Every structure is written in C-alpha cells, then in structure tokens.
C-alpha cells in the first residue's frame, strides 16, 4: 500500500479515488483542486452536498474525509496541481490524475518528469457516459501522457503555457476537452484506478491504458504506449518550469496589472481586478525554476 500520495482533482472521479484510498488505509493523502462546489457536482459526488454549493471543494471534502477515515492523514489546498509546493511531490509515491482536460494532464506530465513520480490517470465519458479509461505512466523513461498526443496538439498545449493570447482561448480549450460522466462509471473507474496503481507500482516498467466501454464487446481492452521521440519531457533538462505572468493587460479596459501567477493559470482563471473581464493579454513573463513557488 502507498504511504504518501497526491491526488489532482476532486470531482466525480477524484471523490471515488480518495474514498478508496481511505478504505485501504493509505497513510497520508494530499489533494489539490482549485474549484468551488457547483450544483452539477452534488449529484455526482459522495463527498459534496447541496448545502455546500459555492464553497471550496477541498475544504469541505477534507472535513468529511477526516470524519470517515481518521486513520489517514488528509491534507490539501485549493490550488491547481502545478501550484502545489515541491516538497509534496518529493514525498509522494504516486500522483493520481483525476482531471478532465488535456492541458492539466500535460502539466502533470511535466511535473512527473521534474520530480520523478509515476502518474495514474483516469477519465470518464467522451463519446458515451458508459466509457472510462485508466492509464499508468511509470516514468523512468517510459511514455508519458504528452507522448500520446499528436505533435500539433502537444504544441498547442505548450503554447498556452507561454503565449500572449487572450484568456478566452483557454475557455474554449476546456470545453473541447471536457468529458461527461455518471456516478456509476465514476465508482467503477475510480476503483480500477487505485487498483491499477497498486499493482503496476510493484514493477511495471511500461506505460499502458485500460479502456472500458460497457456498450462494446469486449468490455475491456489494454493499450500499450510507446515513448515519443518528439516529447519534450524526456530531455535531460526536462521539467515543470512553468512561465509566470508578471505583467498583464485587460483587453476590455486596457489597464495593466501584475498577476504573478502561471500563464496557464491566468488563462484559465484570471480576471481583470478592475473590471472583471477575462479578456487578458500577457505582456511580460519570466520562468520560475520550481513550479511550486509563486513569485
């Protein structure tokens, strides 16, 4: 059993994963999710309830998890996984990816390369609510999530990290990546995600995915993954060195401000402090050596 793990995302799938980790008696679990609880979350998660709509997912879920599984040390913070302190990655034995966008998964591939941590990723839906997928990326030179992308797709996602485009581009990206889900499939895939991580961590050296489709025969298929020679996260100097936006300009009111946050964060969540517009231009940036520290 793992002693220390990281979990990125506390939605439908992430709720099932942390529940399973608690049932197994994991020693410590650190969870990262920057979102607030929305109405759609309530019907899909055993951790989130209607009375908590508008509150932080992390703060509410941690209280519930500590009550249910007091033997596990639960901790977390309402930030994206790329903003978690480096010490957390250095201590963790595995990173569970429970996010729903290619951009977030690519960020985790960079983090895994930087800190030498295996990733167990999962996703729900896509073409059907009865479809799920679990992937194991062991690191140590094996394929990562970014290896599975086309060169064009990978370049697009990396460009979002540092180009000076408008924040609305990120919004469109998120909508394209979003997958649908049901609580039933989340329970199945979340259980499989933890089980695969436990078994694969014992010595599996290659990356692979388990694809589930309840409407097809066979229901389950295993897909092996090969490392891409074009993937930038396997260079000697790889790493999660995300650029920090030091100067931004609002496309609506033309006023400038200093977010001092990752460019990708500014695109996904940034808003003008003066007028609230999300039409943001990146005017200046710098690279931060360790992703966990915000300048």
C-alpha positions in Angstrom: 0.0 0.0 0.0 1.2 3.5 -0.7 2.2 5.6 2.3 2.1 9.1 0.7 0.1 10.0 -2.5 -1.1 13.1 -4.3 -4.5 13.5 -5.9 -5.2 16.1 -8.5 -8.9 16.9 -8.9 -11.8 16.3 -6.5 -14.7 16.0 -8.9 -16.8 12.9 -9.6 -13.7 10.7 -10.2 -11.4 12.2 -7.6 -14.1 11.7 -4.9 -14.1 8.0 -5.6 -10.3 7.7 -5.6 -9.9 9.4 -2.2 -12.7 7.3 -0.8 -10.8 4.1 -2.0 -7.5 5.4 -0.6 -9.2 6.0 2.7 -10.8 2.5 2.8 -7.4 1.0 2.0 -5.8 2.8 4.9 -3.3 5.0 3.0 -1.1 6.8 5.5 -1.4 10.3 4.0 -3.2 11.8 1.1 -2.7 15.4 -0.3 -5.4 16.7 -2.6 -5.3 19.7 -4.9 -8.4 21.3 -6.6 -9.0 25.0 -7.1 -12.7 24.8 -7.9 -15.7 25.7 -5.9 -18.7 23.3 -5.5 -21.3 23.7 -8.2 -24.8 22.3 -8.4 -23.7 19.7 -11.0 -21.1 18.3 -8.6 -23.6 17.5 -5.9 -25.4 14.7 -7.8 -22.1 13.1 -8.9 -20.0 13.0 -5.7 -20.5 11.3 -2.4 -18.4 14.0 -0.7 -20.2 17.1 -1.9 -23.7 18.2 -0.8 -26.2 20.8 -1.8 -25.7 22.9 1.3 -22.1 23.4 0.3 -22.6 24.9 -3.1 -20.3 27.9 -3.6 -17.8 26.6 -1.1 -14.3 25.2 -1.8 -14.3 21.6 -2.8 -11.1 20.9 -0.9 -12.1 22.5 2.4 -15.5 20.7 2.6 -14.2 17.4 1.4 -11.3 17.3 3.8 -13.6 17.7 6.8 -15.7 14.8 5.5 -12.8 12.5 4.8 -11.2 13.1 8.2 -14.5 12.0 9.8 -14.8 8.9 7.7 -11.2 7.8 7.6 -9.4 9.2 10.8 -6.5 6.7 10.3 -5.4 8.6 7.2 -3.7 12.0 7.3 -5.7 14.2 5.0 -4.4 17.5 3.7 -4.9 19.7 0.7 -5.1 23.1 -0.7 -7.5 24.9 -3.1 -5.0 25.4 -5.9 -4.2 23.7 -9.2 -1.7 20.8 -9.0 1.0 22.9 -10.7 0.9 25.3 -7.8 1.5 22.7 -5.1 4.7 23.0 -3.2 7.7 20.9 -4.5 8.1 19.1 -1.1 4.7 17.4 -1.7 5.9 15.9 -5.0 9.2 14.8 -3.5 7.4 12.9 -0.7 4.7 11.3 -2.9 5.0 7.7 -4.3 2.3 8.3 -6.9 0.2 11.1 -8.4 -3.4 10.3 -9.1 -4.7 12.4 -12.0 -8.5 12.9 -11.8 -8.7 16.0 -14.0 -10.8 16.4 -17.2 -8.6 18.4 -19.7 -5.6 17.6 -21.8 -3.9 20.8 -20.6 -4.0 19.7 -17.0 -2.8 16.2 -17.9 0.1 17.7 -19.9 1.1 19.9 -16.9 1.2 16.7 -14.8 3.4 15.0 -17.3 5.8 17.9 -16.9 5.6 17.7 -13.1 6.2 13.9 -13.2 9.3 14.4 -15.3 10.6 17.1 -13.0 10.1 15.1 -9.7 10.4 11.5 -11.0 6.9 10.5 -9.8 4.6 7.9 -11.6 1.2 9.0 -12.7 -2.0 7.0 -12.7 -4.5 8.9 -14.8 -8.2 8.3 -15.5 -11.0 9.8 -17.5 -14.7 9.3 -17.9 -17.1 9.6 -20.8 -16.1 11.3 -24.1 -18.3 9.6 -26.7 -20.5 8.0 -24.1 -21.3 8.1 -20.4 -20.6 4.4 -20.3 -16.9 4.7 -21.3 -13.9 5.1 -19.0 -10.1 4.8 -19.2 -7.3 4.3 -16.7 -3.6 4.9 -17.7 -0.4 4.1 -15.9 2.7 6.2 -16.7 5.6 4.9 -14.6 8.2 7.5 -15.5 11.8 6.3 -15.7 11.9 6.9 -19.5 8.6 5.3 -20.3 5.8 7.1 -22.2 4.0 10.0 -20.5 0.6 11.5 -21.3 2.2 14.0 -23.6 3.7 11.2 -25.7 0.2 10.1 -26.6 -0.6 13.5 -28.2 -0.1 14.5 -31.8 2.7 16.9 -32.4 0.2 19.6 -33.3 -1.9 19.0 -30.2 1.2 19.0 -28.0 2.5 22.2 -29.5 -0.9 23.9 -28.9 -1.0 23.0 -25.3 2.6 24.1 -24.7 1.8 27.3 -26.4 -1.0 28.0 -24.0 1.7 28.0 -21.2 3.6 31.0 -22.5 2.0 32.8 -25.5 0.3 36.2 -25.2 -3.2 35.1 -26.5 -6.5 36.0 -24.8 -7.8 34.1 -21.9 -10.9 33.1 -23.8 -8.8 30.7 -25.8 -8.3 28.7 -22.7 -12.0 28.6 -22.1 -12.6 27.1 -25.5 -9.9 24.6 -24.9 -11.5 23.5 -21.7 -14.9 23.0 -23.3 -13.4 20.8 -26.0 -11.6 18.6 -23.5 -14.5 18.1 -21.1 -15.9 14.6 -20.6 -19.3 13.6 -19.4 -19.7 11.2 -16.6 -22.1 9.3 -14.3 -21.7 8.4 -10.7 -21.8 4.7 -11.5 -19.0 4.8 -14.0 -17.0 7.0 -11.7 -17.3 4.4 -9.0 -16.1 1.6 -11.4 -13.2 3.7 -12.9 -12.1 5.2 -9.6 -11.8 1.7 -8.1 -9.9 0.5 -11.1 -7.6 3.5 -11.0 -6.5 2.8 -7.4 -6.2 -1.0 -8.1 -4.1 -0.5 -11.2 -1.7 1.9 -9.4 -1.3 -0.6 -6.6 -0.4 -3.5 -8.9 1.6 -1.5 -11.5 3.7 0.2 -8.9 5.2 -3.2 -7.9 7.3 -3.3 -11.1 5.5 -2.4 -14.3 8.1 -0.5 -16.4 5.9 0.3 -19.5 3.0 2.7 -19.9 -0.4 1.4 -20.7 -4.1 2.1 -20.6 -7.1 0.1 -19.7 -10.1 1.2 -21.8 -13.6 0.3 -20.7 -16.7 0.5 -22.8 -19.8 -1.1 -21.3 -21.6 -1.0 -24.7 -18.9 -2.9 -26.6 -17.5 -6.4 -26.7 -15.0 -7.0 -25.3 -15.8 -4.5 -22.5 -12.2 -4.1 -21.5 -9.1 -3.6 -23.7 -5.4 -3.0 -22.8 -3.5 -0.5 -24.9 0.3 -0.3 -24.7 2.0 3.1 -25.1 5.4 3.9 -26.6 7.5 6.9 -25.8 7.5 9.7 -28.4 10.9 11.0 -29.5 9.3 14.4 -30.0 8.0 14.7 -26.4 10.0 17.5 -24.6 9.5 15.9 -21.2 12.2 13.3 -21.6 15.1 15.5 -22.2 17.9 15.6 -19.7 16.7 19.0 -18.6 13.0 18.3 -18.6 10.9 19.8 -16.0 8.0 21.6 -14.8 9.4 25.1 -15.3 6.2 27.0 -16.0 6.4 30.6 -17.0 5.0 33.2 -14.6 3.0 36.2 -15.9 4.5 39.3 -14.3 2.5 41.8 -16.4 -0.9 41.5 -18.0 -3.3 43.9 -19.8 -7.0 43.8 -19.8 -8.5 43.7 -23.4 -11.6 45.4 -22.2 -10.5 48.3 -20.1 -6.8 48.4 -21.2 -5.5 48.6 -17.7 -2.3 46.7 -16.7 -1.7 44.7 -13.6 0.7 42.1 -12.2 -0.9 38.6 -11.6 2.4 36.9 -10.7 0.8 33.6 -11.5 1.5 30.9 -14.0 0.4 32.0 -17.5 -1.7 28.9 -17.9 -3.5 29.8 -14.6 -4.1 33.3 -15.8 -5.7 31.9 -19.0 -7.9 29.5 -17.2 -8.9 31.5 -14.1 -7.5 35.1 -14.4 -9.8 38.1 -14.4 -9.1 41.8 -14.6 -9.0 43.2 -11.0 -10.5 46.5 -12.2 -13.4 45.4 -14.5 -13.7 41.7 -14.0 -13.1 40.9 -17.7 -11.4 37.6 -18.6 -10.1 39.0 -21.9 -6.5 39.1 -20.7 -3.3 39.7 -22.7 0.1 38.5 -21.4 2.5 41.4 -21.7 5.6 40.1 -19.8 6.6 36.9 -18.1 9.5 35.1 -16.5 10.4 31.4 -15.9 10.2 30.1 -12.4 12.7 27.3 -11.7 10.5 25.4 -9.3 6.8 25.3 -10.3 5.6 25.2 -6.7 6.7 28.7 -5.8 4.6 31.6 -7.0 6.6 34.7 -7.5 
